[in-house]
Amino acid sequence: MALVSVGYFGCSDMNDLHDQYRQRGEAIYVGQVDSLKLFPGKNRVKITYRNYDPKVSKLTVYWDFRQGSASFDVPTDRLGEEIEEYIGQLDEKNYTFELVTSNRSGEYKSIPLYISGPVYGSRYTASLTDRKVVYATHFFPSSNERMEISWASAIEKMVGVEILYRNASDVETVMRVGNDETNAIIKDLKDDAVTYRTLYLPEEACIDTFYTNYASINFEMILELDKMDKSLFQRWNPPGIPYVALGQGWENIEALWNGITNVNPGYMTDNRMVGGVWQPVSLTFDMGQMAKIANMKIFPRITDSQWYAATHPRKISIWGSPTDNVNEDFATWIYLGEFNGYRPSGNTTHVPNAAATPQVDRDHCAAGELFEATDNLDVAVRYLRFHVTENWQLPGAHVALMEIDIFGFFVDNE
């Protein structure tokens, strides 16, 4: 890994340097440090090296034409081991450091060794900008107050975001958001006093992380999500997407909005064959209200044998329409996003029974799996289509769900 540029000299320059020592007569030199590396930081640097000469007892580092210096004892019992030293209180600029070793008395010294690298400070910090908040939504889908924050793309040299808030127990809490995460969900929030800062590393080898100042989430971006009125939901299917019931007692799609998440049965539908090809499950219904969809919770079947199994959806694309003038052709629908189920335990495959399903996975399902709309957030729809393309055990197989909660923003007369 290239960490710094080590200063080298041309042949004539190096010969001139050695001539200076030869002109002084015969001299005894101790060994230079080996494997020298420099790591930049905030108004400091870290130097690592190895020493193979048992006569070396001291290392002196000079900079700014020897206007600055620092001395370190070199442990004689660590020959060949990597040793690290820190030099602090440095101004923000590029440096060339001169390293000279010596014996205990200082009588014998090494030929100087040079290494260059930057030091970062307040100027670099002042140049940093916060990762942009696209929107923040604030709602109450359960007993705990929640906030969801959507982030713009990561900025160059950024290594994450830290969110600072107080949880329901009034404990100050820090949440870390990685560069690859576009949504952060705070599940146990005490109030709206949420701040964040953005973290940077100017280069991979830097020993210090740089931060922007904490900034508040702009309250103009805080929106209260409406929970869709499920008393308005009703059975509806367009041409080409029939209801295909599977399992006695599980044929009523109305079970998806009866408020029962923990008692079977729910609603189960099968895939179907068209032209000799099995088609993934599509199920549709009418919300009975126009809304811009932000997210929804999907409650899977709770039967022990079906945790992350054949009836448990793993990948669902969600589509909507403002009118009922649609059919099985996806061109007639508006794409809202894709739900990709996951297991908090990190398992990626089906397990045969509840005993083999970790409690954290079961709790995750019981609380409802959250789907975040990612596309066409500003488009109001009334009719929804769930297109299940993959289950945890059998891709494209039948689907069983217990309940669906939908959150967004009501739209009048649209």
NUVEX-489349 format. One record per residue (C-alpha): z negated, x, y; residue number from 1. Coordinates in nm, 3 decimals. Layout:
<recs>
+---------+---------+---------+---------+
|      zz |      xx |      yy | drenlum |
+---------+---------+---------+---------+
|       Z |       X |       Y |     NUM |
...
+---------+---------+---------+---------+
</recs>
This chain:
<recs>
+---------+---------+---------+---------+
|      zz |      xx |      yy | drenlum |
+---------+---------+---------+---------+
|   0.000 |   0.000 |   0.000 |       1 |
|   0.101 |   0.147 |   0.335 |       2 |
|  -0.203 |   0.133 |   0.558 |       3 |
|  -0.139 |   0.374 |   0.842 |       4 |
|   0.100 |   0.642 |   0.946 |       5 |
|  -0.033 |   0.991 |   0.889 |       6 |
|   0.080 |   1.241 |   1.147 |       7 |
|   0.309 |   1.511 |   1.011 |       8 |
|   0.464 |   1.799 |   1.197 |       9 |
|   0.799 |   1.977 |   1.163 |      10 |
|   0.811 |   2.316 |   0.993 |      11 |
|   0.823 |   2.514 |   1.318 |      12 |
|   0.530 |   2.316 |   1.462 |      13 |
|   0.322 |   2.372 |   1.150 |      14 |
|   0.407 |   2.744 |   1.145 |      15 |
|   0.300 |   2.769 |   1.510 |      16 |
|  -0.032 |   2.608 |   1.416 |      17 |
|  -0.090 |   2.849 |   1.128 |      18 |
|   0.015 |   3.145 |   1.349 |      19 |
|  -0.275 |   3.064 |   1.580 |      20 |
|  -0.514 |   3.118 |   1.292 |      21 |
|  -0.336 |   3.429 |   1.157 |      22 |
|  -0.352 |   3.592 |   1.501 |      23 |
|  -0.730 |   3.563 |   1.487 |      24 |
|  -0.737 |   3.781 |   1.178 |      25 |
|  -0.829 |   3.697 |   0.822 |      26 |
|  -1.041 |   3.381 |   0.806 |      27 |
|  -1.213 |   3.170 |   0.543 |      28 |
|  -1.133 |   2.801 |   0.543 |      29 |
|  -1.295 |   2.512 |   0.362 |      30 |
|  -1.088 |   2.235 |   0.210 |      31 |
|  -0.944 |   1.943 |   0.400 |      32 |
|  -1.033 |   1.589 |   0.302 |      33 |
|  -0.799 |   1.427 |   0.050 |      34 |
|  -0.655 |   1.075 |   0.007 |      35 |
|  -0.718 |   0.997 |   0.372 |      36 |
|  -0.669 |   0.636 |   0.484 |      37 |
|  -0.745 |   0.452 |   0.807 |      38 |
|  -0.827 |   0.081 |   0.837 |      39 |
|  -0.815 |  -0.076 |   1.185 |      40 |
|  -1.078 |  -0.319 |   1.313 |      41 |
|  -1.226 |  -0.478 |   1.622 |      42 |
|  -1.314 |  -0.188 |   1.853 |      43 |
|  -1.370 |   0.026 |   1.545 |      44 |
|  -1.198 |   0.185 |   1.248 |      45 |
|  -1.292 |   0.262 |   0.892 |      46 |
|  -1.186 |   0.594 |   0.740 |      47 |
|  -1.186 |   0.659 |   0.367 |      48 |
|  -1.133 |   0.995 |   0.203 |      49 |
|  -1.217 |   1.210 |  -0.100 |      50 |
|  -1.366 |   1.558 |  -0.092 |      51 |
|  -1.304 |   1.811 |  -0.370 |      52 |
|  -1.454 |   2.122 |  -0.208 |      53 |
|  -1.826 |   2.173 |  -0.290 |      54 |
|  -1.861 |   2.397 |   0.017 |      55 |
|  -1.787 |   2.104 |   0.255 |      56 |
|  -2.100 |   1.948 |   0.406 |      57 |
|  -1.978 |   1.799 |   0.733 |      58 |
|  -1.682 |   1.601 |   0.866 |      59 |
|  -1.605 |   1.586 |   1.239 |      60 |
|  -1.354 |   1.335 |   1.374 |      61 |
|  -1.202 |   1.388 |   1.721 |      62 |
|  -0.984 |   1.161 |   1.936 |      63 |
|  -0.849 |   1.144 |   2.290 |      64 |
|  -0.779 |   1.520 |   2.298 |      65 |
|  -1.132 |   1.586 |   2.172 |      66 |
|  -1.289 |   1.385 |   2.454 |      67 |
|  -1.445 |   1.169 |   2.186 |      68 |
|  -1.594 |   1.273 |   1.855 |      69 |
|  -1.816 |   1.162 |   1.567 |      70 |
|  -1.977 |   1.369 |   1.293 |      71 |
|  -2.069 |   1.268 |   0.939 |      72 |
|  -2.252 |   1.435 |   0.655 |      73 |
|  -2.035 |   1.479 |   0.347 |      74 |
|  -2.238 |   1.420 |   0.027 |      75 |
|  -2.196 |   1.717 |  -0.204 |      76 |
|  -2.293 |   1.514 |  -0.509 |      77 |
|  -1.989 |   1.284 |  -0.478 |      78 |
|  -1.701 |   1.525 |  -0.533 |      79 |
|  -1.378 |   1.335 |  -0.597 |      80 |
|  -1.532 |   0.996 |  -0.510 |      81 |
|  -1.403 |   0.779 |  -0.227 |      82 |
|  -1.625 |   0.794 |   0.080 |      83 |
|  -1.601 |   0.562 |   0.379 |      84 |
|  -1.716 |   0.608 |   0.736 |      85 |
|  -1.698 |   0.384 |   1.044 |      86 |
|  -1.625 |   0.487 |   1.400 |      87 |
|  -1.723 |   0.227 |   1.660 |      88 |
|  -1.722 |   0.161 |   2.034 |      89 |
|  -1.351 |   0.236 |   2.061 |      90 |
|  -1.117 |   0.102 |   2.327 |      91 |
|  -0.827 |  -0.120 |   2.223 |      92 |
|  -0.523 |   0.107 |   2.182 |      93 |
|  -0.343 |   0.332 |   1.936 |      94 |
|  -0.528 |   0.646 |   1.833 |      95 |
|  -0.456 |   0.978 |   1.669 |      96 |
|  -0.765 |   1.109 |   1.496 |      97 |
|  -0.818 |   1.477 |   1.415 |      98 |
|  -1.039 |   1.547 |   1.113 |      99 |
|  -1.206 |   1.883 |   1.054 |     100 |
|  -1.447 |   1.964 |   0.771 |     101 |
|  -1.700 |   2.249 |   0.773 |     102 |
|  -1.969 |   2.408 |   0.560 |     103 |
|  -2.340 |   2.347 |   0.624 |     104 |
|  -2.376 |   2.619 |   0.889 |     105 |
|  -2.050 |   2.526 |   1.059 |     106 |
|  -1.925 |   2.881 |   1.028 |     107 |
|  -1.626 |   2.790 |   0.815 |     108 |
|  -1.393 |   2.506 |   0.902 |     109 |
|  -1.082 |   2.345 |   0.760 |     110 |
|  -0.740 |   2.333 |   0.913 |     111 |
|  -0.724 |   2.000 |   1.109 |     112 |
|  -0.579 |   1.691 |   0.946 |     113 |
|  -0.437 |   1.408 |   1.155 |     114 |
|  -0.406 |   1.034 |   1.105 |     115 |
|  -0.298 |   0.758 |   1.343 |     116 |
|  -0.358 |   0.387 |   1.374 |     117 |
|  -0.439 |   0.099 |   1.611 |     118 |
|  -0.770 |  -0.045 |   1.727 |     119 |
|  -0.780 |  -0.413 |   1.824 |     120 |
|  -1.002 |  -0.584 |   2.076 |     121 |
|  -1.030 |  -0.847 |   2.348 |     122 |
|  -0.664 |  -0.831 |   2.449 |     123 |
|  -0.555 |  -0.917 |   2.097 |     124 |
|  -0.814 |  -1.195 |   2.076 |     125 |
|  -0.694 |  -1.343 |   2.406 |     126 |
|  -0.339 |  -1.364 |   2.268 |     127 |
|  -0.441 |  -1.590 |   1.976 |     128 |
|  -0.369 |  -1.962 |   1.970 |     129 |
|  -0.520 |  -2.241 |   1.762 |     130 |
|  -0.339 |  -2.399 |   1.473 |     131 |
|  -0.206 |  -2.726 |   1.605 |     132 |
|  -0.365 |  -3.055 |   1.502 |     133 |
|  -0.088 |  -3.304 |   1.433 |     134 |
|  -0.325 |  -3.598 |   1.414 |     135 |
|  -0.682 |  -3.678 |   1.317 |     136 |
|  -0.784 |  -4.008 |   1.165 |     137 |
|  -1.136 |  -4.138 |   1.146 |     138 |
|  -1.228 |  -4.426 |   0.921 |     139 |
|  -1.484 |  -4.578 |   0.685 |     140 |
|  -1.336 |  -4.654 |   0.344 |     141 |
|  -1.678 |  -4.617 |   0.181 |     142 |
|  -2.043 |  -4.581 |   0.276 |     143 |
|  -1.984 |  -4.238 |   0.429 |     144 |
|  -1.801 |  -4.175 |   0.751 |     145 |
|  -1.483 |  -3.975 |   0.691 |     146 |
|  -1.233 |  -3.783 |   0.896 |     147 |
|  -0.891 |  -3.658 |   0.792 |     148 |
|  -0.715 |  -3.389 |   0.992 |     149 |
|  -0.346 |  -3.310 |   0.954 |     150 |
|  -0.237 |  -2.960 |   1.053 |     151 |
|   0.092 |  -2.816 |   1.169 |     152 |
|   0.240 |  -2.516 |   0.990 |     153 |
|   0.037 |  -2.196 |   0.975 |     154 |
|   0.092 |  -1.938 |   1.250 |     155 |
|   0.199 |  -1.579 |   1.180 |     156 |
|  -0.100 |  -1.352 |   1.100 |     157 |
|  -0.323 |  -1.658 |   1.063 |     158 |
|  -0.557 |  -1.657 |   0.760 |     159 |
|  -0.717 |  -1.999 |   0.791 |     160 |
|  -0.914 |  -2.246 |   0.998 |     161 |
|  -1.289 |  -2.307 |   1.009 |     162 |
|  -1.411 |  -2.659 |   1.085 |     163 |
|  -1.767 |  -2.696 |   1.213 |     164 |
|  -1.947 |  -3.031 |   1.185 |     165 |
|  -2.280 |  -3.192 |   1.097 |     166 |
|  -2.298 |  -3.376 |   0.768 |     167 |
|  -2.479 |  -3.703 |   0.698 |     168 |
|  -2.801 |  -3.507 |   0.636 |     169 |
|  -2.768 |  -3.356 |   0.985 |     170 |
|  -2.697 |  -3.010 |   0.843 |     171 |
|  -2.445 |  -2.791 |   1.023 |     172 |
|  -2.156 |  -2.738 |   0.784 |     173 |
|  -1.852 |  -2.512 |   0.787 |     174 |
|  -1.532 |  -2.608 |   0.602 |     175 |
|  -1.260 |  -2.349 |   0.545 |     176 |
|  -0.895 |  -2.463 |   0.547 |     177 |
|  -0.633 |  -2.231 |   0.399 |     178 |
|  -0.288 |  -2.162 |   0.537 |     179 |
|  -0.123 |  -2.364 |   0.262 |     180 |
|  -0.336 |  -2.672 |   0.327 |     181 |
|  -0.188 |  -2.929 |   0.563 |     182 |
|  -0.471 |  -3.182 |   0.538 |     183 |
|  -0.848 |  -3.147 |   0.559 |     184 |
|  -1.078 |  -3.429 |   0.456 |     185 |
|  -1.439 |  -3.437 |   0.575 |     186 |
|  -1.612 |  -3.680 |   0.342 |     187 |
|  -1.971 |  -3.681 |   0.468 |     188 |
|  -1.961 |  -3.682 |   0.847 |     189 |
|  -2.255 |  -3.758 |   1.075 |     190 |
|  -2.069 |  -3.803 |   1.404 |     191 |
|  -1.750 |  -3.716 |   1.589 |     192 |
|  -1.873 |  -3.377 |   1.714 |     193 |
|  -1.617 |  -3.183 |   1.512 |     194 |
|  -1.488 |  -2.845 |   1.633 |     195 |
|  -1.261 |  -2.584 |   1.480 |     196 |
|  -1.136 |  -2.232 |   1.530 |     197 |
|  -0.842 |  -2.038 |   1.389 |     198 |
|  -0.881 |  -1.710 |   1.200 |     199 |
|  -0.644 |  -1.413 |   1.219 |     200 |
|  -0.589 |  -1.071 |   1.064 |     201 |
|  -0.354 |  -0.860 |   1.279 |     202 |
|  -0.257 |  -0.668 |   0.965 |     203 |
|  -0.347 |  -0.682 |   0.600 |     204 |
|  -0.562 |  -0.368 |   0.607 |     205 |
|  -0.773 |  -0.483 |   0.904 |     206 |
|  -1.148 |  -0.476 |   0.833 |     207 |
|  -1.235 |  -0.749 |   1.087 |     208 |
|  -1.129 |  -1.111 |   1.119 |     209 |
|  -1.045 |  -1.233 |   1.468 |     210 |
|  -1.125 |  -1.586 |   1.587 |     211 |
|  -1.019 |  -1.819 |   1.861 |     212 |
|  -1.297 |  -1.997 |   2.047 |     213 |
|  -1.421 |  -2.320 |   1.893 |     214 |
|  -1.223 |  -2.618 |   2.021 |     215 |
|  -1.310 |  -2.985 |   1.994 |     216 |
|  -1.085 |  -3.230 |   1.820 |     217 |
|  -0.929 |  -3.422 |   2.106 |     218 |
|  -1.076 |  -3.773 |   2.099 |     219 |
|  -0.739 |  -3.908 |   2.205 |     220 |
|  -0.623 |  -3.805 |   1.859 |     221 |
|  -0.907 |  -3.988 |   1.683 |     222 |
|  -0.789 |  -4.319 |   1.544 |     223 |
|  -0.976 |  -4.575 |   1.341 |     224 |
|  -0.774 |  -4.663 |   1.034 |     225 |
|  -0.745 |  -5.027 |   0.943 |     226 |
|  -0.802 |  -5.128 |   0.586 |     227 |
|  -0.528 |  -5.365 |   0.475 |     228 |
|  -0.648 |  -5.721 |   0.415 |     229 |
|  -0.605 |  -5.758 |   0.041 |     230 |
|  -0.646 |  -6.136 |   0.058 |     231 |
|  -0.288 |  -6.135 |   0.194 |     232 |
|  -0.146 |  -5.931 |  -0.096 |     233 |
|   0.075 |  -6.125 |  -0.334 |     234 |
|   0.302 |  -6.091 |  -0.633 |     235 |
|   0.662 |  -6.012 |  -0.534 |     236 |
|   0.949 |  -5.831 |  -0.698 |     237 |
|   1.309 |  -5.785 |  -0.579 |     238 |
|   1.627 |  -5.796 |  -0.790 |     239 |
|   1.643 |  -5.518 |  -1.045 |     240 |
|   1.268 |  -5.444 |  -1.055 |     241 |
|   1.116 |  -5.703 |  -1.289 |     242 |
|   0.752 |  -5.721 |  -1.382 |     243 |
|   0.726 |  -5.578 |  -1.733 |     244 |
|   0.383 |  -5.673 |  -1.864 |     245 |
|   0.219 |  -5.462 |  -2.131 |     246 |
|  -0.101 |  -5.565 |  -2.305 |     247 |
|  -0.262 |  -5.905 |  -2.324 |     248 |
|  -0.498 |  -5.959 |  -2.033 |     249 |
|  -0.339 |  -5.673 |  -1.839 |     250 |
|  -0.032 |  -5.866 |  -1.720 |     251 |
|  -0.161 |  -5.982 |  -1.381 |     252 |
|  -0.067 |  -5.755 |  -1.091 |     253 |
|  -0.318 |  -5.955 |  -0.886 |     254 |
|  -0.586 |  -5.746 |  -1.058 |     255 |
|  -0.488 |  -5.463 |  -0.822 |     256 |
|  -0.645 |  -5.644 |  -0.527 |     257 |
|  -0.937 |  -5.836 |  -0.677 |     258 |
|  -1.194 |  -5.577 |  -0.569 |     259 |
|  -1.292 |  -5.476 |  -0.923 |     260 |
|  -1.254 |  -5.107 |  -1.001 |     261 |
|  -1.494 |  -5.051 |  -1.289 |     262 |
|  -1.441 |  -5.339 |  -1.533 |     263 |
|  -1.132 |  -5.377 |  -1.750 |     264 |
|  -0.873 |  -5.523 |  -1.750 |     265 |
|  -0.663 |  -5.417 |  -1.456 |     266 |
|  -0.284 |  -5.430 |  -1.442 |     267 |
|  -0.058 |  -5.255 |  -1.694 |     268 |
|   0.318 |  -5.232 |  -1.679 |     269 |
|   0.569 |  -5.063 |  -1.907 |     270 |
|   0.881 |  -4.863 |  -1.846 |     271 |
|   1.209 |  -5.024 |  -1.943 |     272 |
|   1.545 |  -4.922 |  -2.084 |     273 |
|   1.859 |  -4.958 |  -1.875 |     274 |
|   2.193 |  -4.858 |  -2.026 |     275 |
|   2.017 |  -4.683 |  -2.311 |     276 |
|   1.802 |  -4.473 |  -2.075 |     277 |
|   1.430 |  -4.521 |  -2.022 |     278 |
|   1.354 |  -4.583 |  -1.655 |     279 |
|   1.030 |  -4.470 |  -1.489 |     280 |
|   0.788 |  -4.747 |  -1.397 |     281 |
|   0.840 |  -4.921 |  -1.063 |     282 |
|   0.597 |  -5.188 |  -0.952 |     283 |
|   0.623 |  -5.385 |  -0.628 |     284 |
|   0.416 |  -5.628 |  -0.423 |     285 |
|   0.398 |  -5.787 |  -0.080 |     286 |
|   0.112 |  -5.678 |   0.146 |     287 |
|   0.156 |  -5.992 |   0.354 |     288 |
|   0.118 |  -5.788 |   0.674 |     289 |
|   0.313 |  -5.529 |   0.867 |     290 |
|   0.148 |  -5.188 |   0.884 |     291 |
|   0.208 |  -4.819 |   0.927 |     292 |
|   0.067 |  -4.663 |   0.612 |     293 |
|  -0.156 |  -4.356 |   0.647 |     294 |
|  -0.312 |  -4.330 |   0.303 |     295 |
|  -0.425 |  -4.527 |   0.003 |     296 |
|  -0.665 |  -4.502 |  -0.286 |     297 |
|  -0.546 |  -4.553 |  -0.640 |     298 |
|  -0.803 |  -4.640 |  -0.907 |     299 |
|  -0.681 |  -4.553 |  -1.259 |     300 |
|  -0.778 |  -4.723 |  -1.586 |     301 |
|  -1.137 |  -4.644 |  -1.684 |     302 |
|  -1.105 |  -4.676 |  -2.064 |     303 |
|  -1.256 |  -4.362 |  -2.222 |     304 |
|  -0.945 |  -4.279 |  -2.420 |     305 |
|  -0.724 |  -4.306 |  -2.112 |     306 |
|  -0.880 |  -4.056 |  -1.872 |     307 |
|  -0.582 |  -3.838 |  -1.772 |     308 |
|  -0.379 |  -3.982 |  -2.057 |     309 |
|  -0.074 |  -4.201 |  -2.124 |     310 |
|  -0.156 |  -4.479 |  -1.876 |     311 |
|  -0.293 |  -4.252 |  -1.603 |     312 |
|  -0.028 |  -4.178 |  -1.335 |     313 |
|   0.010 |  -3.816 |  -1.230 |     314 |
|   0.308 |  -3.836 |  -0.993 |     315 |
|   0.396 |  -4.143 |  -0.786 |     316 |
|   0.649 |  -4.173 |  -0.507 |     317 |
|   0.564 |  -4.448 |  -0.258 |     318 |
|   0.834 |  -4.650 |  -0.084 |     319 |
|   0.820 |  -4.932 |   0.168 |     320 |
|   1.036 |  -5.189 |   0.343 |     321 |
|   0.984 |  -5.411 |   0.648 |     322 |
|   1.192 |  -5.686 |   0.483 |     323 |
|   1.244 |  -5.825 |   0.134 |     324 |
|   1.614 |  -5.739 |   0.150 |     325 |
|   1.586 |  -5.459 |  -0.107 |     326 |
|   1.662 |  -5.400 |  -0.474 |     327 |
|   1.628 |  -5.121 |  -0.732 |     328 |
|   1.854 |  -4.893 |  -0.523 |     329 |
|   1.632 |  -4.639 |  -0.344 |     330 |
|   1.875 |  -4.635 |  -0.052 |     331 |
|   1.739 |  -4.977 |   0.044 |     332 |
|   1.380 |  -4.848 |   0.067 |     333 |
|   1.198 |  -4.618 |   0.313 |     334 |
|   1.031 |  -4.314 |   0.155 |     335 |
|   0.663 |  -4.280 |   0.253 |     336 |
|   0.556 |  -3.984 |   0.042 |     337 |
|   0.452 |  -3.863 |  -0.300 |     338 |
|   0.114 |  -3.878 |  -0.469 |     339 |
|   0.038 |  -3.585 |  -0.696 |     340 |
|  -0.277 |  -3.640 |  -0.897 |     341 |
|  -0.506 |  -3.349 |  -0.967 |     342 |
|  -0.824 |  -3.272 |  -1.157 |     343 |
|  -1.112 |  -3.119 |  -0.960 |     344 |
|  -1.214 |  -2.931 |  -1.276 |     345 |
|  -0.885 |  -2.741 |  -1.264 |     346 |
|  -0.770 |  -2.869 |  -1.604 |     347 |
|  -0.400 |  -2.946 |  -1.617 |     348 |
|  -0.356 |  -3.129 |  -1.945 |     349 |
|  -0.453 |  -3.451 |  -2.121 |     350 |
|  -0.781 |  -3.460 |  -2.314 |     351 |
|  -0.834 |  -3.700 |  -2.606 |     352 |
|  -1.165 |  -3.861 |  -2.511 |     353 |
|  -1.422 |  -3.906 |  -2.239 |     354 |
|  -1.660 |  -3.654 |  -2.393 |     355 |
|  -1.400 |  -3.383 |  -2.335 |     356 |
|  -1.337 |  -3.497 |  -1.977 |     357 |
|  -1.566 |  -3.312 |  -1.730 |     358 |
|  -1.790 |  -3.537 |  -1.523 |     359 |
|  -1.638 |  -3.406 |  -1.201 |     360 |
|  -1.297 |  -3.542 |  -1.312 |     361 |
|  -1.444 |  -3.878 |  -1.410 |     362 |
|  -1.627 |  -3.909 |  -1.077 |     363 |
|  -1.305 |  -3.823 |  -0.896 |     364 |
|  -1.123 |  -4.113 |  -1.064 |     365 |
|  -1.411 |  -4.356 |  -1.020 |     366 |
|  -1.410 |  -4.288 |  -0.645 |     367 |
|  -1.035 |  -4.351 |  -0.625 |     368 |
|  -0.761 |  -4.089 |  -0.606 |     369 |
|  -0.646 |  -4.044 |  -0.247 |     370 |
|  -0.277 |  -4.057 |  -0.160 |     371 |
|  -0.177 |  -3.920 |   0.182 |     372 |
|   0.142 |  -4.057 |   0.336 |     373 |
|   0.359 |  -3.764 |   0.443 |     374 |
|   0.683 |  -3.920 |   0.564 |     375 |
|   0.778 |  -4.197 |   0.808 |     376 |
|   0.422 |  -4.232 |   0.936 |     377 |
|   0.545 |  -4.431 |   1.236 |     378 |
|   0.749 |  -4.683 |   1.036 |     379 |
|   0.595 |  -5.024 |   0.978 |     380 |
|   0.645 |  -5.177 |   0.632 |     381 |
|   0.532 |  -5.490 |   0.451 |     382 |
|   0.671 |  -5.453 |   0.099 |     383 |
|   0.563 |  -5.163 |  -0.122 |     384 |
|   0.715 |  -4.998 |  -0.425 |     385 |
|   0.524 |  -4.758 |  -0.650 |     386 |
|   0.763 |  -4.543 |  -0.856 |     387 |
|   0.571 |  -4.360 |  -1.130 |     388 |
|   0.771 |  -4.064 |  -1.256 |     389 |
|   0.503 |  -3.881 |  -1.453 |     390 |
|   0.181 |  -3.956 |  -1.637 |     391 |
|  -0.081 |  -3.711 |  -1.758 |     392 |
|   0.022 |  -3.743 |  -2.121 |     393 |
|   0.366 |  -3.904 |  -2.150 |     394 |
|   0.612 |  -3.852 |  -1.860 |     395 |
|   0.760 |  -4.182 |  -1.745 |     396 |
|   0.542 |  -4.391 |  -1.977 |     397 |
|   0.355 |  -4.711 |  -1.902 |     398 |
|   0.096 |  -4.733 |  -1.626 |     399 |
|  -0.244 |  -4.898 |  -1.597 |     400 |
|  -0.427 |  -4.932 |  -1.267 |     401 |
|  -0.748 |  -5.104 |  -1.168 |     402 |
|  -0.726 |  -5.136 |  -0.790 |     403 |
|  -0.539 |  -5.019 |  -0.479 |     404 |
|  -0.691 |  -4.976 |  -0.132 |     405 |
|  -0.448 |  -4.920 |   0.155 |     406 |
|  -0.532 |  -4.781 |   0.500 |     407 |
|  -0.316 |  -4.759 |   0.809 |     408 |
|  -0.246 |  -4.940 |   1.135 |     409 |
|  -0.163 |  -5.306 |   1.170 |     410 |
|   0.157 |  -5.383 |   1.356 |     411 |
|   0.213 |  -5.722 |   1.517 |     412 |
|   0.552 |  -5.895 |   1.537 |     413 |
|   0.753 |  -5.606 |   1.399 |     414 |
+---------+---------+---------+---------+
</recs>
